[in-house]
Amino acid sequence: MKRLDGKVALVLGAAGRGNMGQVIAGRLAEEGAQVAVAGRHRDELARFADTIGGAAFECDITAKADIDALVADVVARFGRIDIAVNATGWGKSAPFADLAEEDLDRMVAIQLKGPYHFLAALSKVMGAGGSIVQISSATSRLMVPDYAAYQATKAGVDHLVRVFANDFGPKGIRANTVSPGFTETPMTTDAFAIPGLADAFAAKYPLGRVGTSDDIAAAVAWLASDECFMTGENLQVNGGLSLRGNPTAAEIGAAIAKAAG
């Protein structure tokens, strides 16, 4: 028997080919869950859902009506939601005073307001044994140059999940966050293409390598299972990065210069 047999899981943010949401959804399916995947790109969602025997639903996390409809549609299709994962995210790099207002608004909508509405919708349909996992970031605690809004919204959603866990723990619902460090995903492809940049980060990991989406999926699978007696917590699944912190701008520059010869 697999540890998620009989569970229904919803993964929001799984519309990018090979992204973290898809890797998480695949792991939950391997563990025995029926999996619904959601995001903004219908064709890719449908393609991926077919590969895991799941179902696809279109949803824009910045639209409350979409979120409410998504949760209602998944319950209508499967009868309930036992596990919900929000893996949506967006990062915009800019010096603190130079971030455009529209980019700040988008960051808040994707990484704080949207998760708030997602949690609220789930609170109405989930019961005892339910597990919610929000993908956060090590940068909610650790500094990284020119990502102020990204860091702030990730820190905000960490605390939002803690509040939810306190409020809905009496209903038997668990809610936790997982913080990857610098991870190779479609969202970070351009960064990994910069010679020396990954080396600058890897040097900060006591376990000697940067993380993978599979590392995060393994943590999510445990949080989703009945083995987990944890709520309101943040798991730093980043190879010990939280012990040393991200590289400074000077360290990143030196690593890039070294790689360039």
N, C-alpha and C positions, 0 to 999 in steps of 0.2 A: 504494500500500500504506500502510495506517495503522500508526502506530508500536507499537500494542498488538495488532495482528492475531495470532491464535493463542494469546493469553494468556487465562488464567482468573483473574478477580479476585473477591475476597470483600470486601464492605464491611459492617462491623458498626456499627450505630448509624444505620441508614437507615430507621427506622420512623416518623419524624415528617414530615408533609407539608411539603415545601419546606425541610427542614433541611439542614445542611451535608453529612451523609452521603449524602442523595439527590442533591445537586448533584455531589458527587464521583463517585458511582456513574454518574450520567448522563454525566459527562465521560469516564470510563473506557470506557463503552460507545461513545461517539462516536469514541474513539480505536481502536476495533476489538476490545476485550476482550469475552469472555463474562462477564457479571457476575451474581454471587449477592449478594443483599442480605439482611441479617439484623437483627433487633431484637425488641422485645417485642410489637408490635402486628401480628398476622397479616393483618388485612384491609387495612391501609394498605400493608404490605409487598407483598401480592399485587397491589394496584392499581398501585403504582409499578413493580414488576417487569414487569408487562405493558407499560408505556409504553416500557421500554428493551429489551424482548425478553430479559429475564433470568429469574432464579429466586428465589423467596423462601423464607426459612428463619426459624423462630421461635427466638429465643435471648435469655436474660437473662444479661448479662455478669457478674452477681454470683453465678451458679451454675456451678461448675466442670463439673458433669455436662452442662449445656447447651452450654458451650463445646466440650467434647470431642466431643459428639454433632454439633454444627454442623460442625466441621472434618471429621469422618468422613463426614457426609452430603454435603458439598460435593465431597469427593474421590470418593465413590461415584457422584455424579451426573455430574461433569465429568472425572474421572480424575486430577485434580491441582489444586493451587492455586499460581499463579505470583505473584500480587499479593494482599496482604492489608492492609486499611486499618481501623484502629479509630477511629471518629469518635464514640464514645459520650462522654458527659460530663454533669456536673450541678454547678451552682453554688448555694451557699447563703451568703447574706450575713448576718453577725452579728459584733458586737464580739468580739475575741479570747477573752475570758473567758466569753462568754455563749452560745457554740455548744453546742447540746444534744448529749449523747453519742451519741444515735441518729443525729443528722445527721453527726457526725464518722465514725461507723462506716459509714454509707452512702457518704460521700465516699470513704473508703479502699477500700471494696468496689468501687465503680464505676471509680475513677480510678487505682487502684494494684494491688489484688489481682486484679481481673478482667483487666486487661491482662497481668499476670504469667502467669495461666493461659492466656490467648490466645496469648502468645508461646511458652509451653511446648508447647501443642498443635501450633502451626505448625511448631515445630522438628523434629517427628517426621515431617512429610509434605513439607516444602519442600526443594528441592534447588538446585543451582547456577542462578543467574539469578533466584532468588526475591527479591522486594522487599516489605518490610513498612514501612508508614507509620503512625505513631501521631500523632493530632492532639493537640497540646499547647496551650500558651498563652503569650503574651508575659508573663503574670503569673508564670510560673515564674522569671523574672529581675527583672521590674519590679514595684514595689509598687503596690497599689491598696487603698483603705480597706476593712476589714471582710471580707476574703476569705482569711484565714490558712490554713484547711484546704484550700481550693481551690488556692491557690498552692503549698502544701507538697506536695500529691499530684501536681500537674503537674510540679513540680521532681523529685519522686521518679521519675515515669515517664520523664522525660527521661534520667535516669541509668540506669534499668532498661534502656532501649533501647540505651544505649551499652554496657552489659555484654553484652547479647544480641549486638550487632554484633561485639564482640570475640570472643565464644565461638563464634559460628556463621559468621563470615567465612570460615574455612577450608573450609566447606561451600559457599561461593559465595552465601550469603544476605546481602542487604543489609538494614539496618534503620535508619531515620531518623525524626526527629520534625519536625513543622511547627507553628510558633507563630503563630496569628492574633493580632491585637489585638482591639479592640472591633469586633465584626462584627455586622451586622444579620442575625439568624436568628430562627426561632421561639422559641429559648431567650432571646433578648434583646429580644423585642417590647415587654415592659413598660418596659424601660429606655429604649428609643428613643422611647417615648411621653412621656417626661418632657421638657417643653420646656427646651431649653438644654443637656441632658446630652450629646447627640451633638456639639454645638458645642464643648463643653469638651474632648472627646477629639480632634476633628478639628484643633484648634489645635496639638496635639502631634505631628501627622503631617507630616514634611517634604514629602511628596508631596501634601498638601492635602486628603485625604479619608480616611475610615475604610474598612476593607477590606470585601470582599464574599466570599461563599462561592465565587464563580467564581474569585476570585484564588487561593484555597486549592486548589480543584480543579485549576487549571493547574499549580501546584507539585507536587501529588500525581501528576499524569499524567507529569511529567518524572521524578520519583523512581521511578515504576513502570517506566519504560522502560529498554531496554538501553543508552540513551545515557548513563545515570547511572553514574558511577564514584565513588560516595560512600557511606560507611556510618558509622554512629555519630555523625551530625551532627544539629544542630538548625537548621532554616531559619526565620529570622525574616521571615515573609511578612506584613508589617504596615506597609508604606509608610514605613519609617524610624522607627517609634515607639521602637525600641530606642535611638535616638540621643538622645531627649529624655525618655522615661519617661511614664507615665500622669499625668494631672492629679492634683493633690493634692485632699484633701477641701475645702480652702478654695477652690481654683480651680473645683471642681465646683459648690460652693455659690454662688459669685459668678456663674457662667454661668447657673445656674437662676434666680437672683434677677433677673438682667438680662433673661432671656426672659419673666419674669413681669411685667416693667415696673415 
